[in-house]
Amino acid sequence: MDAMAEYLIKIEDFPKLLKALLKEKKVDKIIGAETKVDKKSGQEDRFTVSPKVYEKPEDISGFPLTNLIAYGYARTDSAAKYLHKSLEGAMKEKVGLIARPCDTRGIIELVKIKQVNLDNLFIIAFEDRGMVINVSREMKKYKDIDTTKVIKEKIGDKGLILKFNDGKTKELDLEIAENCSRCTRKVPVVADLGISDIGIPIDSEEIILKVYSDKGSELVEKSKITTKILPADLKEIHTKKAKEIKEHALAKRAKDLEEWDKLSQKEKLAKFQACTACGICIRGCPVCYCVDCILMKKKKEKNIDSNTYQLTRIAHVADRCVECGNCDNNCPQHLPLSLYFQSLNETFKKKFKYTSGENVDDIPFRSGKAIKQMELGRT
């Protein structure tokens, strides 16, 4: 997406944009975020972020922005999934949401199958490296770190960087999820505003704000936040770093998929033997939209084996997969789901010239209209 304008804003001013969305009645609700708080001790777990719906400006006192950029939503939650399942796809009300690039692709696919009303959305989307998963659990390995003193986070070139309340920083060997490391689509496909910390040092109190639509421009003005035009030198750093991140992802994707493609079909199927058909991949998939899942029904009836379960699911959503990695990130058996879907997407791109999650007007190659066009092309 091409930005209409690019600014620097204070991170602490981000909630003002959300408040303005509700105050100016641009939306009825916002899918925001909150960190986990232990009910007994009252202690915050800043590494675990969950969706939270805001309905009034006074509901918003702050926002865990750097947390959400670095960690994403915990477990199977995602902005696209939550929008579809919990807010009925914005079919009857206007909804604002903070989305990752893969969320915006998921929204495009849901719009195609009339599960989401794009006209009722105001999207603030990240441009990012990816996210580090299961950080709350992983932090238990670092006995020397007092997590209560962490005040900010950012994903750097070598892993997760934490900033503490004394101003010091520490880089950990916690890298982005495997799926994210192979993702080459790091920018949103649809958005009104964009947020990015790429090229911004962790010591900075600012973040990049990009304006993508007239609605976005109007909101920035109405919010009365202080904006500074993105300096040319910082823009160059941001652009160069974003390009570097994409090139690294392209190289890793090519290497990993080449190794995957060398496996025989029998070897690939063998990797799915550990599947227990628990259904977590279905719960996490943003483009699974069936009200009653036949796979879960068969599982409950003990009428399906693990191979049939996985192959049926893959066949069901393969050409809609937007490579969010939610199935892979949450699989308790660590099945290579991301590799399987990314490999299929590369095949679809080459054979059918089709890439999911790019444009609402793109016709899925398995649709009746696409099949009819292909048949006409053969006559």
NUGU-723408 format. One record per residue (C-alpha): residue number from 1; residue in three letters; chain; x, y, z. Coordinates in steps of 0.001 Angstrom, whole numbers, plus 500000, padded with zeros to 6 digits. Layout:
+-----+------+-------+--------+--------+--------+
!  nr ! rest ! kette !      u !      v !      w !
+-----+------+-------+--------+--------+--------+
! NUM !  ALA !     A !      X !      Y !      Z !
...
+-----+------+-------+--------+--------+--------+
//
This chain:
+-----+------+-------+--------+--------+--------+
!  nr ! rest ! kette !      u !      v !      w !
+-----+------+-------+--------+--------+--------+
!   1 !  MET !     A ! 500000 ! 500000 ! 500000 !
!   2 !  ASP !     A ! 501158 ! 503536 ! 499244 !
!   3 !  ALA !     A ! 500885 ! 505975 ! 502134 !
!   4 !  MET !     A ! 499277 ! 509387 ! 501680 !
!   5 !  ALA !     A ! 501385 ! 510745 ! 504549 !
!   6 !  GLU !     A ! 503967 ! 509460 ! 507034 !
!   7 !  TYR !     A ! 504485 ! 510870 ! 510518 !
!   8 !  LEU !     A ! 506191 ! 510286 ! 513815 !
!   9 !  ILE !     A ! 503875 ! 510271 ! 516826 !
!  10 !  LYS !     A ! 504403 ! 509616 ! 520513 !
!  11 !  ILE !     A ! 503612 ! 506026 ! 521479 !
!  12 !  GLU !     A ! 501662 ! 507375 ! 524441 !
!  13 !  ASP !     A ! 499395 ! 509278 ! 522030 !
!  14 !  PHE !     A ! 498191 ! 506156 ! 520219 !
!  15 !  PRO !     A ! 495170 ! 505675 ! 522531 !
!  16 !  LYS !     A ! 493972 ! 509164 ! 521509 !
!  17 !  LEU !     A ! 493390 ! 507829 ! 517989 !
!  18 !  LEU !     A ! 491201 ! 505075 ! 519401 !
!  19 !  LYS !     A ! 489295 ! 507481 ! 521635 !
!  20 !  ALA !     A ! 488657 ! 509768 ! 518666 !
!  21 !  LEU !     A ! 487234 ! 506842 ! 516671 !
!  22 !  LEU !     A ! 484537 ! 506371 ! 519309 !
!  23 !  LYS !     A ! 484077 ! 510024 ! 520241 !
!  24 !  GLU !     A ! 483554 ! 511057 ! 516610 !
!  25 !  LYS !     A ! 481260 ! 508039 ! 516130 !
!  26 !  LYS !     A ! 483363 ! 506673 ! 513311 !
!  27 !  VAL !     A ! 482851 ! 503227 ! 514826 !
!  28 !  ASP !     A ! 480534 ! 501631 ! 517366 !
!  29 !  LYS !     A ! 483165 ! 499328 ! 518822 !
!  30 !  ILE !     A ! 486914 ! 498787 ! 518714 !
!  31 !  ILE !     A ! 488737 ! 495488 ! 519021 !
!  32 !  GLY !     A ! 491549 ! 496650 ! 521248 !
!  33 !  ALA !     A ! 493914 ! 494797 ! 523549 !
!  34 !  GLU !     A ! 494782 ! 494234 ! 527174 !
!  35 !  THR !     A ! 497583 ! 492456 ! 528983 !
!  36 !  LYS !     A ! 496889 ! 489588 ! 531342 !
!  37 !  VAL !     A ! 496641 ! 490423 ! 535048 !
!  38 !  ASP !     A ! 496831 ! 487752 ! 537732 !
!  39 !  LYS !     A ! 493566 ! 487833 ! 539696 !
!  40 !  LYS !     A ! 495194 ! 486922 ! 542993 !
!  41 !  SER !     A ! 498403 ! 488956 ! 542960 !
!  42 !  GLY !     A ! 497290 ! 491738 ! 540630 !
!  43 !  GLN !     A ! 500606 ! 491384 ! 538799 !
!  44 !  GLU !     A ! 500667 ! 492152 ! 535081 !
!  45 !  ASP !     A ! 501914 ! 489620 ! 532557 !
!  46 !  ARG !     A ! 502897 ! 492025 ! 529774 !
!  47 !  PHE !     A ! 503865 ! 489135 ! 527499 !
!  48 !  THR !     A ! 500300 ! 487797 ! 527237 !
!  49 !  VAL !     A ! 497907 ! 490000 ! 525254 !
!  50 !  SER !     A ! 494217 ! 489354 ! 524605 !
!  51 !  PRO !     A ! 491510 ! 491142 ! 522602 !
!  52 !  LYS !     A ! 489345 ! 493634 ! 524465 !
!  53 !  VAL !     A ! 486308 ! 495440 ! 523061 !
!  54 !  TYR !     A ! 486022 ! 499181 ! 523669 !
!  55 !  GLU !     A ! 482597 ! 500808 ! 523330 !
!  56 !  LYS !     A ! 483145 ! 504187 ! 524996 !
!  57 !  PRO !     A ! 486093 ! 506619 ! 524889 !
!  58 !  GLU !     A ! 486410 ! 506401 ! 528675 !
!  59 !  ASP !     A ! 487034 ! 502646 ! 528348 !
!  60 !  ILE !     A ! 490468 ! 503509 ! 526939 !
!  61 !  SER !     A ! 493052 ! 504650 ! 529468 !
!  62 !  GLY !     A ! 496124 ! 503235 ! 527764 !
!  63 !  PHE !     A ! 497081 ! 500668 ! 525174 !
!  64 !  PRO !     A ! 499735 ! 497896 ! 525138 !
!  65 !  LEU !     A ! 501016 ! 498908 ! 521705 !
!  66 !  THR !     A ! 504605 ! 497663 ! 521814 !
!  67 !  ASN !     A ! 503382 ! 494453 ! 523478 !
!  68 !  LEU !     A ! 500873 ! 493760 ! 520719 !
!  69 !  ILE !     A ! 503398 ! 494478 ! 517959 !
!  70 !  ALA !     A ! 505964 ! 492123 ! 519511 !
!  71 !  TYR !     A ! 503772 ! 489288 ! 520814 !
!  72 !  GLY !     A ! 500455 ! 489438 ! 519001 !
!  73 !  TYR !     A ! 497369 ! 488046 ! 520698 !
!  74 !  ALA !     A ! 497883 ! 485003 ! 522877 !
!  75 !  ARG !     A ! 496876 ! 481478 ! 521908 !
!  76 !  THR !     A ! 494397 ! 481180 ! 519017 !
!  77 !  ASP !     A ! 493122 ! 484771 ! 519078 !
!  78 !  SER !     A ! 493662 ! 487114 ! 516127 !
!  79 !  ALA !     A ! 491988 ! 490365 ! 515089 !
!  80 !  ALA !     A ! 490437 ! 488818 ! 511965 !
!  81 !  LYS !     A ! 489131 ! 485771 ! 513848 !
!  82 !  TYR !     A ! 487754 ! 487857 ! 516703 !
!  83 !  LEU !     A ! 486052 ! 490246 ! 514273 !
!  84 !  HIS !     A ! 484334 ! 487355 ! 512503 !
!  85 !  LYS !     A ! 483359 ! 485201 ! 515471 !
!  86 !  SER !     A ! 482759 ! 487705 ! 518282 !
!  87 !  LEU !     A ! 481553 ! 490822 ! 516438 !
!  88 !  GLU !     A ! 479713 ! 489080 ! 513580 !
!  89 !  GLY !     A ! 482062 ! 490412 ! 510924 !
!  90 !  ALA !     A ! 480862 ! 494020 ! 511388 !
!  91 !  MET !     A ! 477739 ! 493124 ! 509430 !
!  92 !  LYS !     A ! 475434 ! 495271 ! 511556 !
!  93 !  GLU !     A ! 477738 ! 497802 ! 513198 !
!  94 !  LYS !     A ! 480912 ! 499737 ! 512510 !
!  95 !  VAL !     A ! 484050 ! 498268 ! 514025 !
!  96 !  GLY !     A ! 487596 ! 499542 ! 514452 !
!  97 !  LEU !     A ! 490434 ! 497077 ! 514849 !
!  98 !  ILE !     A ! 494194 ! 496911 ! 515204 !
!  99 !  ALA !     A ! 495429 ! 494296 ! 512760 !
! 100 !  ARG !     A ! 498587 ! 492532 ! 511679 !
! 101 !  PRO !     A ! 499308 ! 492280 ! 507931 !
! 102 !  CYS !     A ! 498018 ! 488681 ! 507941 !
! 103 !  ASP !     A ! 494805 ! 489862 ! 509617 !
! 104 !  THR !     A ! 494169 ! 492221 ! 506717 !
! 105 !  ARG !     A ! 494637 ! 489318 ! 504300 !
! 106 !  GLY !     A ! 492248 ! 487228 ! 506364 !
! 107 !  ILE !     A ! 489685 ! 490023 ! 506232 !
! 108 !  ILE !     A ! 489953 ! 490091 ! 502428 !
! 109 !  GLU !     A ! 489204 ! 486352 ! 502274 !
! 110 !  LEU !     A ! 486282 ! 486700 ! 504691 !
! 111 !  VAL !     A ! 484859 ! 489537 ! 502597 !
! 112 !  LYS !     A ! 484927 ! 487274 ! 499528 !
! 113 !  ILE !     A ! 482688 ! 484756 ! 501247 !
! 114 !  LYS !     A ! 480442 ! 487464 ! 502700 !
! 115 !  GLN !     A ! 481470 ! 486927 ! 506309 !
! 116 !  VAL !     A ! 482782 ! 490476 ! 506858 !
! 117 !  ASN !     A ! 481486 ! 493891 ! 505772 !
! 118 !  LEU !     A ! 484588 ! 495813 ! 504734 !
! 119 !  ASP !     A ! 482639 ! 499080 ! 504448 !
! 120 !  ASN !     A ! 481952 ! 498979 ! 508190 !
! 121 !  LEU !     A ! 485600 ! 498678 ! 509197 !
! 122 !  PHE !     A ! 488235 ! 501175 ! 510258 !
! 123 !  ILE !     A ! 491562 ! 499338 ! 510149 !
! 124 !  ILE !     A ! 494769 ! 500358 ! 511890 !
! 125 !  ALA !     A ! 497362 ! 497883 ! 510649 !
! 126 !  PHE !     A ! 500921 ! 497066 ! 511619 !
! 127 !  GLU !     A ! 503891 ! 496873 ! 509301 !
! 128 !  ASP !     A ! 506181 ! 494564 ! 511207 !
! 129 !  ARG !     A ! 508743 ! 491748 ! 511267 !
! 130 !  GLY !     A ! 506386 ! 489175 ! 512761 !
! 131 !  MET !     A ! 505810 ! 488175 ! 516364 !
! 132 !  VAL !     A ! 507530 ! 486201 ! 519098 !
! 133 !  ILE !     A ! 505217 ! 483566 ! 520572 !
! 134 !  ASN !     A ! 504874 ! 481970 ! 524022 !
! 135 !  VAL !     A ! 507101 ! 484632 ! 525581 !
! 136 !  SER !     A ! 505505 ! 484410 ! 529029 !
! 137 !  ARG !     A ! 506518 ! 480759 ! 529195 !
! 138 !  GLU !     A ! 509934 ! 481322 ! 527617 !
! 139 !  MET !     A ! 510807 ! 484076 ! 530106 !
! 140 !  LYS !     A ! 510926 ! 481504 ! 532895 !
! 141 !  LYS !     A ! 514274 ! 480394 ! 531458 !
! 142 !  TYR !     A ! 515784 ! 483806 ! 532186 !
! 143 !  LYS !     A ! 516199 ! 483652 ! 535950 !
! 144 !  ASP !     A ! 518229 ! 486864 ! 536027 !
! 145 !  ILE !     A ! 515454 ! 489017 ! 534552 !
! 146 !  ASP !     A ! 512865 ! 490743 ! 536725 !
! 147 !  THR !     A ! 509921 ! 490873 ! 534337 !
! 148 !  THR !     A ! 508069 ! 493377 ! 536528 !
! 149 !  LYS !     A ! 510683 ! 495965 ! 535551 !
! 150 !  VAL !     A ! 510175 ! 495580 ! 531777 !
! 151 !  ILE !     A ! 508532 ! 498692 ! 530324 !
! 152 !  LYS !     A ! 508900 ! 498175 ! 526574 !
! 153 !  GLU !     A ! 509732 ! 495578 ! 523937 !
! 154 !  LYS !     A ! 510790 ! 495434 ! 520313 !
! 155 !  ILE !     A ! 511887 ! 492736 ! 517894 !
! 156 !  GLY !     A ! 515424 ! 493377 ! 516685 !
! 157 !  ASP !     A ! 517715 ! 491729 ! 514159 !
! 158 !  LYS !     A ! 518845 ! 489027 ! 516577 !
! 159 !  GLY !     A ! 515763 ! 488557 ! 518701 !
! 160 !  LEU !     A ! 513508 ! 490158 ! 521284 !
! 161 !  ILE !     A ! 514813 ! 493345 ! 522912 !
! 162 !  LEU !     A ! 513497 ! 494386 ! 526323 !
! 163 !  LYS !     A ! 513772 ! 497815 ! 527910 !
! 164 !  PHE !     A ! 513716 ! 498160 ! 531697 !
! 165 !  ASN !     A ! 512581 ! 500945 ! 533986 !
! 166 !  ASP !     A ! 516194 ! 501956 ! 534659 !
! 167 !  GLY !     A ! 516720 ! 502673 ! 530954 !
! 168 !  LYS !     A ! 518838 ! 499593 ! 530292 !
! 169 !  THR !     A ! 518070 ! 497155 ! 527471 !
! 170 !  LYS !     A ! 518702 ! 493458 ! 526950 !
! 171 !  GLU !     A ! 518477 ! 491409 ! 523755 !
! 172 !  LEU !     A ! 517248 ! 487838 ! 524178 !
! 173 !  ASP !     A ! 517635 ! 484900 ! 521814 !
! 174 !  LEU !     A ! 513871 ! 484700 ! 521326 !
! 175 !  GLU !     A ! 513186 ! 484945 ! 517606 !
! 176 !  ILE !     A ! 510002 ! 485443 ! 515645 !
! 177 !  ALA !     A ! 507785 ! 482439 ! 514929 !
! 178 !  GLU !     A ! 508932 ! 480098 ! 512153 !
! 179 !  ASN !     A ! 505938 ! 481050 ! 510021 !
! 180 !  CYS !     A ! 506725 ! 484755 ! 510413 !
! 181 !  SER !     A ! 510352 ! 484165 ! 509482 !
! 182 !  ARG !     A ! 509205 ! 482874 ! 506076 !
! 183 !  CYS !     A ! 506481 ! 485467 ! 505556 !
! 184 !  THR !     A ! 507312 ! 487933 ! 502784 !
! 185 !  ARG !     A ! 504117 ! 489972 ! 503069 !
! 186 !  LYS !     A ! 504985 ! 492332 ! 505897 !
! 187 !  VAL !     A ! 502656 ! 495198 ! 504965 !
! 188 !  PRO !     A ! 498846 ! 495409 ! 505117 !
! 189 !  VAL !     A ! 496737 ! 494945 ! 501985 !
! 190 !  VAL !     A ! 493933 ! 497144 ! 503303 !
! 191 !  ALA !     A ! 494083 ! 499783 ! 506049 !
! 192 !  ASP !     A ! 493164 ! 503341 ! 506970 !
! 193 !  LEU !     A ! 496187 ! 503912 ! 509183 !
! 194 !  GLY !     A ! 499452 ! 502043 ! 509622 !
! 195 !  ILE !     A ! 501807 ! 501678 ! 512573 !
! 196 !  SER !     A ! 505424 ! 500538 ! 512415 !
! 197 !  ASP !     A ! 508468 ! 500409 ! 514680 !
! 198 !  ILE !     A ! 510776 ! 499164 ! 511903 !
! 199 !  GLY !     A ! 513920 ! 501302 ! 511941 !
! 200 !  ILE !     A ! 512967 ! 502986 ! 515216 !
! 201 !  PRO !     A ! 515399 ! 502354 ! 518123 !
! 202 !  ILE !     A ! 513902 ! 500895 ! 521279 !
! 203 !  ASP !     A ! 514981 ! 503975 ! 523267 !
! 204 !  SER !     A ! 512690 ! 506177 ! 521178 !
! 205 !  GLU !     A ! 509342 ! 507287 ! 522579 !
! 206 !  GLU !     A ! 508005 ! 507645 ! 519038 !
! 207 !  ILE !     A ! 506587 ! 505345 ! 516404 !
! 208 !  ILE !     A ! 505792 ! 505665 ! 512694 !
! 209 !  LEU !     A ! 502212 ! 506480 ! 511697 !
! 210 !  LYS !     A ! 501182 ! 506051 ! 508046 !
! 211 !  VAL !     A ! 497989 ! 507433 ! 506569 !
! 212 !  TYR !     A ! 496399 ! 505268 ! 503883 !
! 213 !  SER !     A ! 492908 ! 506745 ! 503433 !
! 214 !  ASP !     A ! 490890 ! 509932 ! 503701 !
! 215 !  LYS !     A ! 489159 ! 508398 ! 506718 !
! 216 !  GLY !     A ! 492547 ! 507886 ! 508305 !
! 217 !  SER !     A ! 493637 ! 511447 ! 507562 !
! 218 !  GLU !     A ! 490437 ! 512840 ! 509056 !
! 219 !  LEU !     A ! 490860 ! 510776 ! 512220 !
! 220 !  VAL !     A ! 494423 ! 511999 ! 512760 !
! 221 !  GLU !     A ! 493150 ! 515575 ! 512506 !
! 222 !  LYS !     A ! 490185 ! 514967 ! 514811 !
! 223 !  SER !     A ! 492335 ! 513229 ! 517430 !
! 224 !  LYS !     A ! 494495 ! 516366 ! 517769 !
! 225 !  ILE !     A ! 497602 ! 514298 ! 518386 !
! 226 !  THR !     A ! 500951 ! 515916 ! 517727 !
! 227 !  THR !     A ! 502444 ! 514708 ! 514454 !
! 228 !  LYS !     A ! 505856 ! 515286 ! 512912 !
! 229 !  ILE !     A ! 506591 ! 514626 ! 509262 !
! 230 !  LEU !     A ! 508763 ! 511508 ! 509065 !
! 231 !  PRO !     A ! 512322 ! 512841 ! 508573 !
! 232 !  ALA !     A ! 513996 ! 511844 ! 505298 !
! 233 !  ASP !     A ! 516911 ! 510111 ! 507045 !
! 234 !  LEU !     A ! 514613 ! 508043 ! 509262 !
! 235 !  LYS !     A ! 512392 ! 507197 ! 506293 !
! 236 !  GLU !     A ! 515456 ! 505914 ! 504468 !
! 237 !  ILE !     A ! 516438 ! 503780 ! 507478 !
! 238 !  HIS !     A ! 512878 ! 502447 ! 507769 !
! 239 !  THR !     A ! 512640 ! 501618 ! 504058 !
! 240 !  LYS !     A ! 516077 ! 499992 ! 503968 !
! 241 !  LYS !     A ! 515376 ! 497878 ! 507061 !
! 242 !  ALA !     A ! 511942 ! 496793 ! 505734 !
! 243 !  LYS !     A ! 513576 ! 495717 ! 502465 !
! 244 !  GLU !     A ! 516265 ! 493821 ! 504375 !
! 245 !  ILE !     A ! 513648 ! 492010 ! 506465 !
! 246 !  LYS !     A ! 511750 ! 490965 ! 503339 !
! 247 !  GLU !     A ! 514890 ! 489744 ! 501579 !
! 248 !  HIS !     A ! 515825 ! 487664 ! 504613 !
! 249 !  ALA !     A ! 512319 ! 486153 ! 504675 !
! 250 !  LEU !     A ! 512482 ! 485396 ! 500948 !
! 251 !  ALA !     A ! 515790 ! 483559 ! 501394 !
! 252 !  LYS !     A ! 514566 ! 481527 ! 504376 !
! 253 !  ARG !     A ! 511295 ! 480703 ! 502627 !
! 254 !  ALA !     A ! 513124 ! 479448 ! 499544 !
! 255 !  LYS !     A ! 515541 ! 477339 ! 501623 !
! 256 !  ASP !     A ! 512897 ! 475805 ! 503894 !
! 257 !  LEU !     A ! 510450 ! 475062 ! 501085 !
! 258 !  GLU !     A ! 513184 ! 473531 ! 498957 !
! 259 !  GLU !     A ! 513970 ! 471126 ! 501799 !
! 260 !  TRP !     A ! 510270 ! 470411 ! 502290 !
! 261 !  ASP !     A ! 509719 ! 469708 ! 498601 !
! 262 !  LYS !     A ! 512518 ! 467147 ! 498634 !
! 263 !  LEU !     A ! 510430 ! 464964 ! 500951 !
! 264 !  SER !     A ! 508261 ! 462298 ! 499381 !
! 265 !  GLN !     A ! 504496 ! 462432 ! 499866 !
! 266 !  LYS !     A ! 504828 ! 459444 ! 502193 !
! 267 !  GLU !     A ! 507400 ! 461270 ! 504328 !
! 268 !  LYS !     A ! 505205 ! 464359 ! 504497 !
! 269 !  LEU !     A ! 502189 ! 462337 ! 505581 !
! 270 !  ALA !     A ! 504283 ! 460608 ! 508227 !
! 271 !  LYS !     A ! 504857 ! 463989 ! 509880 !
! 272 !  PHE !     A ! 501102 ! 464258 ! 510499 !
! 273 !  GLN !     A ! 500849 ! 460955 ! 512355 !
! 274 !  ALA !     A ! 501161 ! 462735 ! 515694 !
! 275 !  CYS !     A ! 497952 ! 464699 ! 515039 !
! 276 !  THR !     A ! 495301 ! 464092 ! 517706 !
! 277 !  ALA !     A ! 492579 ! 466067 ! 515883 !
! 278 !  CYS !     A ! 492314 ! 468339 ! 518919 !
! 279 !  GLY !     A ! 490804 ! 471115 ! 516797 !
! 280 !  ILE !     A ! 493124 ! 473933 ! 517879 !
! 281 !  CYS !     A ! 494129 ! 474562 ! 514256 !
! 282 !  ILE !     A ! 490465 ! 475014 ! 513358 !
! 283 !  ARG !     A ! 489795 ! 477330 ! 516300 !
! 284 !  GLY !     A ! 492767 ! 479477 ! 515342 !
! 285 !  CYS !     A ! 492196 ! 479689 ! 511595 !
! 286 !  PRO !     A ! 490817 ! 483130 ! 510613 !
! 287 !  VAL !     A ! 489322 ! 481816 ! 507355 !
! 288 !  CYS !     A ! 487514 ! 478801 ! 508860 !
! 289 !  TYR !     A ! 483947 ! 480059 ! 508810 !
! 290 !  CYS !     A ! 481610 ! 477034 ! 509084 !
! 291 !  VAL !     A ! 479116 ! 477331 ! 511932 !
! 292 !  ASP !     A ! 479060 ! 473569 ! 512451 !
! 293 !  CYS !     A ! 482413 ! 471920 ! 511762 !
! 294 !  ILE !     A ! 481996 ! 468475 ! 510226 !
! 295 !  LEU !     A ! 485548 ! 467557 ! 511216 !
! 296 !  MET !     A ! 484951 ! 468247 ! 514889 !
! 297 !  LYS !     A ! 481662 ! 466361 ! 514681 !
! 298 !  LYS !     A ! 483415 ! 463312 ! 513223 !
! 299 !  LYS !     A ! 486145 ! 463608 ! 515834 !
! 300 !  LYS !     A ! 483542 ! 463632 ! 518600 !
! 301 !  GLU !     A ! 481915 ! 460573 ! 517060 !
! 302 !  LYS !     A ! 485353 ! 458917 ! 516791 !
! 303 !  ASN !     A ! 484688 ! 458517 ! 513104 !
! 304 !  ILE !     A ! 487870 ! 459996 ! 511609 !
! 305 !  ASP !     A ! 491596 ! 459269 ! 511742 !
! 306 !  SER !     A ! 494358 ! 461861 ! 512038 !
! 307 !  ASN !     A ! 495431 ! 461681 ! 508392 !
! 308 !  THR !     A ! 491904 ! 462149 ! 507094 !
! 309 !  TYR !     A ! 491319 ! 464956 ! 509580 !
! 310 !  GLN !     A ! 494368 ! 466952 ! 508485 !
! 311 !  LEU !     A ! 494032 ! 466283 ! 504762 !
! 312 !  THR !     A ! 490343 ! 467249 ! 504822 !
! 313 !  ARG !     A ! 491130 ! 470483 ! 506664 !
! 314 !  ILE !     A ! 493938 ! 471306 ! 504253 !
! 315 !  ALA !     A ! 491690 ! 470652 ! 501264 !
! 316 !  HIS !     A ! 488973 ! 472820 ! 502833 !
! 317 !  VAL !     A ! 491018 ! 475968 ! 503450 !
! 318 !  ALA !     A ! 494169 ! 475635 ! 501328 !
! 319 !  ASP !     A ! 493273 ! 478228 ! 498688 !
! 320 !  ARG !     A ! 492060 ! 480645 ! 501377 !
! 321 !  CYS !     A ! 495113 ! 480295 ! 503634 !
! 322 !  VAL !     A ! 496651 ! 483715 ! 504314 !
! 323 !  GLU !     A ! 499717 ! 482297 ! 506069 !
! 324 !  CYS !     A ! 499001 ! 483814 ! 509467 !
! 325 !  GLY !     A ! 500634 ! 480781 ! 511087 !
! 326 !  ASN !     A ! 498009 ! 480525 ! 513808 !
! 327 !  CYS !     A ! 497540 ! 476790 ! 513257 !
! 328 !  ASP !     A ! 501295 ! 476154 ! 513323 !
! 329 !  ASN !     A ! 501962 ! 478436 ! 516309 !
! 330 !  ASN !     A ! 499352 ! 476725 ! 518469 !
! 331 !  CYS !     A ! 499649 ! 473069 ! 517436 !
! 332 !  PRO !     A ! 500487 ! 471082 ! 520610 !
! 333 !  GLN !     A ! 502078 ! 468358 ! 518454 !
! 334 !  HIS !     A ! 504198 ! 470864 ! 516496 !
! 335 !  LEU !     A ! 503051 ! 469600 ! 513104 !
! 336 !  PRO !     A ! 504685 ! 471375 ! 510101 !
! 337 !  LEU !     A ! 501415 ! 473044 ! 509125 !
! 338 !  SER !     A ! 503020 ! 476313 ! 508076 !
! 339 !  LEU !     A ! 505377 ! 474569 ! 505671 !
! 340 !  TYR !     A ! 502532 ! 472576 ! 504152 !
! 341 !  PHE !     A ! 500336 ! 475614 ! 503507 !
! 342 !  GLN !     A ! 503179 ! 477838 ! 502320 !
! 343 !  SER !     A ! 504270 ! 475112 ! 499916 !
! 344 !  LEU !     A ! 500718 ! 474828 ! 498562 !
! 345 !  ASN !     A ! 500451 ! 478600 ! 498176 !
! 346 !  GLU !     A ! 503615 ! 478659 ! 496096 !
! 347 !  THR !     A ! 502104 ! 475968 ! 493853 !
! 348 !  PHE !     A ! 498841 ! 477886 ! 493511 !
! 349 !  LYS !     A ! 500766 ! 481017 ! 492579 !
! 350 !  LYS !     A ! 502725 ! 479242 ! 489849 !
! 351 !  LYS !     A ! 499947 ! 477066 ! 488439 !
! 352 !  PHE !     A ! 496901 ! 479308 ! 488795 !
! 353 !  LYS !     A ! 498501 ! 482772 ! 489154 !
! 354 !  TYR !     A ! 496501 ! 483106 ! 492355 !
! 355 !  THR !     A ! 497497 ! 484494 ! 495754 !
! 356 !  SER !     A ! 494981 ! 484578 ! 498589 !
! 357 !  GLY !     A ! 494265 ! 487646 ! 500685 !
! 358 !  GLU !     A ! 495360 ! 490260 ! 498143 !
! 359 !  ASN !     A ! 492189 ! 491688 ! 496633 !
! 360 !  VAL !     A ! 488451 ! 491155 ! 497153 !
! 361 !  ASP !     A ! 487994 ! 490959 ! 493382 !
! 362 !  ASP !     A ! 490425 ! 488054 ! 492933 !
! 363 !  ILE !     A ! 488478 ! 484902 ! 492105 !
! 364 !  PRO !     A ! 489565 ! 481770 ! 494020 !
! 365 !  PHE !     A ! 490562 ! 479203 ! 491422 !
! 366 !  ARG !     A ! 488257 ! 476577 ! 492947 !
! 367 !  SER !     A ! 485156 ! 478769 ! 492646 !
! 368 !  GLY !     A ! 482504 ! 477976 ! 490085 !
! 369 !  LYS !     A ! 483189 ! 481174 ! 488183 !
! 370 !  ALA !     A ! 486916 ! 480485 ! 487969 !
! 371 !  ILE !     A ! 486357 ! 476900 ! 486830 !
! 372 !  LYS !     A ! 483952 ! 478087 ! 484147 !
! 373 !  GLN !     A ! 486494 ! 480629 ! 482903 !
! 374 !  MET !     A ! 489222 ! 477982 ! 482777 !
! 375 !  GLU !     A ! 486923 ! 475671 ! 480782 !
! 376 !  LEU !     A ! 486128 ! 478457 ! 478313 !
! 377 !  GLY !     A ! 489830 ! 479101 ! 477931 !
! 378 !  ARG !     A ! 490369 ! 475525 ! 476776 !
! 379 !  THR !     A ! 487764 ! 475719 ! 473960 !
+-----+------+-------+--------+--------+--------+
//
